Amino acid sequence: MTNNPFLISHPDDLRTKINGLTGLWRRRWEHFLACAEAEQRTIRWYGSHQMCDVPTYAAFAWVVTQDPKWSAIARRDLVWLEKIYPDMRKGAYSDRDTWMWAAPMLRRAISLDWIWDSDALSDQERDRFAELFITDALKYSYIVLRHRIPPHASNQGLAMALNLVTVGYLFGVKHGSDIRARRLMEFGLPHLLHQIAALPPDAYSGEGSTYLCGVEAPLMTLACAVLEEVTGENMLRKQFKASGNSILRALELTAYIIPPSGVLPGWDHYRFMLSTSATPSAYLASRTGDPKWYDFVMHGPGWERSGHFAWMRDGYLWQFLWMPDPTANTGRDGKPYYPEPWHEPHVGGSLLSRDDHLHLLQMWDAADQKPVRCPA
């Protein structure tokens, strides 16, 4: 176990990268800090893209800058959450769409870890805030996931299992030995691993391109990072039975299907939607050492609409954490983004014309009365 901030194994390297930002990327970081400083708080702080609260930004800013101003803001946000929690429960999704609640709450639990050792928190506050996250996970994610029979791979199960493992590890292992938290982790861990193992061949879940890019793949990214910290194993390329899938394969597929325009294939009832998350691409670039995965953002239009995923606005945070250094020479010399051709036997494939003017994406389904990916 390490005293480093959760999921941030090399904080000094992160600080060097952020402090070295220039031009557009420096302005983006300054805007990030301005949003954190605004301290916007609304009762419905999670949900659709219209939600503008950024409750985890200040804690991340504290990790990067070590300025007590940001840990104080992060603490005030936790105090606010604790205060309005009973009223928030009256109109929340937690007992109906538990996954929509579980995914944002696990990221807020991570933000508590990031300021855990700061002077902003008292010992009593650490205990109270940890209790809030443990009790919340026991009441909602734990109960709902227990009754998912048989277990299955979906964004819903992924969100709830990830919540249990994250909250359980943080407050049952890293910051204490609460027996309830340990039970959350022990119960959630096999469910989380099952989310990868139960994916169909070629790692496409069948949930449509909108949910794949905006919910499932970003949560799978966090799942990989969390699993590696919890287990100490390299999970990115590990193949899981019976499908033989890996997290790497699932994340690569997500990056593949984003075309130059950013308009996703109309594989679900949302029809044609813009890609709204670049967190998986940033993580792929970080873990593989190949910046090409992040080209859609670094050299394309991906940044402006990638601030939200899985029911909370924190996409920019994770990109700042994992993206390649924008000041590094990648050999592109300002060339625009174009995707590489790809092919997956059970999903589809794409081609790019030699002059980069035409991008063709082909998908296929088994002949049936109700295709899996084509809009109804």
N, C-alpha and C positions, 0 to 999 in steps of 0.2 A: 504494500500500500504506500502511496505517496502523499505528501502534504500539498502537492501542486493543486491548482484549481481543477475540479472535475472536468475531464475531457480535454484539458489544456496541458499537455505533457511538457511543453517547452515554452513557458510564458515569456522568457527573455527573447526568444526568437520572434514571438508574436509582437512584442513591443518594438523590436528593431524593424520589423516589416511595417508596422503602422506608422512609426515615427519617420520612416523614410518615404512615405507617400508624398507625391507631388501632383501639381496640376489638378485634373479632374478628380483623381482619386483622393487627394487631400480635401477637396471641397465636399466630396461624398462623406468622408469621415467627419468633417466639421458639421455637416447636416445631421449625421447620426447623433453626434453629441448634443446638438440643439434640440433634437426630438427627445432625447433622454432628459434634458434639463427642463423641458416644458412640463413634465410631470402630469401628462394627461391621464385622467382616471375616470372611467365610466363603469357603471354597474355591469353592463354587458361588454366586458373588455376582450372577449374572445368570440370567435364565430367567423363571419364572412369577411370578404376583403374590405368591406366598408369600415370595419373596426380599426381605429387608428391608435389605440393604446400600444405602448411599447414597454411593457413592464420589466423586461430583462436587459434593456439597453444599459442602464446605469451600472448594474453589477459588472457587465462586461467592460464598461469604461473604467471602472475601478481596477479591474485586472490589468488593463493596458497601461493606465496612467499612474496608478497608486495615489491618486488625488483623493483625499477624504471627502471632498465634495460629492463624489459619485457614490461612495459607499453610504453616505448619509441619505442620498436620494433613494437608493435601493432599499435601505432600511425603512424609510417613510412609506414606500410602496407596500412592503410586507405588513407594516402596521395597519395601513389602509385596508389591505386584503383581509386581515384578521378581523377588523372592525365591521366590515360590511358583509362578511361571509354569510351570516344567518339570513340577511335580507336577499342576498344574491341567490341563495339556494331556492328561494320561492319561485323564481322565474328562470332557473338555469336548466341546462340540458342534461345535468348529471344523472338523473334517474330515468331519462328517456333515451337520449343519445349519449350514453356515458362516454364513448370514445371521443366525442367532440369536447368533452370536459377534461378527459384524462390526458390528452396530448398536450394542451397548454399548461396544465398543472404540473406535469413532470418537468417542463422547461423552467417554470417558476421555482420548483424545488432545486434545480441546478443553480439558478441565480442566487439562492440562499447559500449554497455551498461556496460560491465565488466570493461572498463577503464574510464567510464564517469566521475567519481569523482576523478580520478588521476590527478596529476599535469602535466601529459604529454600533455593534451589537453588545448587549449585556448577556451574561450567562442565562438569565431568566428568559430573555427574548429568544435566544437560541433554542431553549427547551420548548417554549410556546410555539414557535414557528414550526419546529420539527413535528410537534404534536399535531398541528393543523394538517400537515401533509400526510402523516401516517393515518390519522383518523379518516381523512377524506378518501384515501386509497382503500382502506378497509370497508368503508360504507358503500363505495361505488364500483371501482374497477374490480376489486376482489370478488364482490358478490356477483356481478354480472358475468365476469369471465368464468367463474365456477360453473355457471349454468349453460355455458356454450357447449352443447353436446351434439355431435362429436366436435372436437377441436377442428378448426379450419383456418386457412390462410386468407386474411382480408385486412383492409385498413383498420377495421374496428378491433379485431383481436390484437393486431400489432400495436395499436395505440394503448390499449388497456394493459397488455403484457409489459410493454415498455415502461408504463407508469409504475407498475408494481416492482419491477426490477430496479428502476432508478431510485424510487423513494425507499425501497427496502435496503438497498446497498448504502445509500447516503446516510441513513439514520439507524441502520442496524449493524453496519460494519465500519464505515469511514468515520462517522461522528458519534459513535455510541454502540450499544449492544442491545437495543430495544428488541425484545423477543417477538413483538408483533411485526416490527419492520423486517426482521429476519424471515418470518413466515411469509411475508409478502414477496420477498426475493426468491425464496425456495419454491413457492408456488408459481410465480411468474416466469422464472427462468426457462423451464421446459416448454411453456407456452410460447415464449419468445423465439426459441430455437425452432419450434414447430412452424412458425410463420414463414421460415425460409424453406424448410424441408417439404412443406405441403404445397409449394408453388408448382404449377404445371411445367412441363418441359419448356425450356428457353426462358423461364422465369417471368412470363407474362401472366398476371393474376386473373385477367379477364374482367377487371373492374373499370375499363375504359381509360382513354388517354388522359382525361382531365384529372381523375382521381389518382392515376398512376403518377403523374408528374407533380401534382399539387398536394398530395397527401401521402400516398404509399411510399414513394421513393425517398422523399425527405425523411420520413419516419424510419425507413430502412437504413438510411444513412446514420441517423442518431443511434439506431439499434446496434449497428456495427461498432460504433465508437464506444457505446455503453458496454456491450458484451466484451470487448477487448479489455476495458478497464476492470470489469468485474471478474473475468476469468483469467486474465493474463495471457490469453491465447491470441494468435493472429487469426481473426475470423473472416477477413475479407475474401480470401480465396478458398476457404474451407468448403468442401462439397458435402452436402447433407443428403442422406438417404430419405426417401427412396427416389427422389427426382434427380439427385446429383447436382442440384442447383447450388449456386453460391451467391453471396451478397454482391460480389463483383459483377456477376452476370446480370443480376437484376438492375443494378445501377447503370451498367453500360447500355442496356436496352432503353432505359429512360432517356439517356443522353442521345442515343441514336435517333429516336423518333421526333426530336425537335428539329424542324426544318429551318432554313435561313429566315423565313418570315416570322417564325415563332408560333405560327398557327398550327395547333395540334391536329392530328387525324381525327375525323369525326367518328370515333369509336364508341360513343355513348350518347345518352339522351341530352347531354349538354351541347351536342353538335360541335361546331368548330369554335374552340376556345384558344386563347393565347396561353402559352406556357407561363406559369407564375412562380416557378421555383428553380433556382440555380444552385441550391445547397448541395444536391447530389453531384453536380458537375465539379463544384469547388473541392468536394471531398475526394472525388476520383483523381483530380489533378494532384492533390496533396499526397494521396496514398500511392499512386502509381509513379509519381515523379514526372508525369507527362502533362504539360500545360494545355495540350490540345483539347482536353475535356472541358476546359473553361473558356474556350475561344468564343463561344456564343455570347458570353458576357464581356470578356476582355476586348474582343475585336468586333462585337456585334451589338444588337439592341437589347440584350437580355437583362441588363441591370435594372432598368427603370420599373419593370413590372415583377421583380423577383423578391419583393420584401415580405411576402406573406406565404405561409404554408401551414397545412394541418391546423387551421382554426386559430392562428395567432400570428401577429406581425413581428417576426424576429428573423426573417430570412437573411437580412443584411448582416446581422450579427454573425451567423454561422459562415457566411461567405468571407467576412473579414478574417475569421479564424482560419479557414482552410484554403482560401484562394492563393494562387501563385503570386509571387511578388510582382506587382505591375511594373516596377522599375527594372526588372531583369530583362536581359536581351534574349528573346525567344526565336529570333531569326525571321520574324514575320515582316518586319519593316513596314508596319502600318497596313498590311494587306487586310481586306475585309474577310469576315468569317464565311466559310463554306464548309458544309459537312462532308465527311467521307462516306463513300458508298458502303452499305452494310447488308447483311442477309442473315436471317434467323429462320430455320426451316419451319417452325410451328407458328411464326408470327407474321413475317413479311420481310421487306427489303427496300432499298432505295438506290437510285442511280443519280449521278450528277453529270451533266453534259461537259464536254471538254472545255468549253468557253465559260463555264460556271453560270450560265444564264438559265438553265432549266434543271429543276430538281424534281425527280419522279419518285413517289413513294407508293409501293404496292403492298396491300395487305391481303391475306387470304383466310378464309374460314372453311371448315368442313361444311359440305352441302347439307343444309337442314332448313326447317321451316323458320327457325329463329336463330339467325347468325349471332355469334358471340360479340363481335366487334362492330359490325355495321349498324348504323342508327336504325331504329325501328320505324 
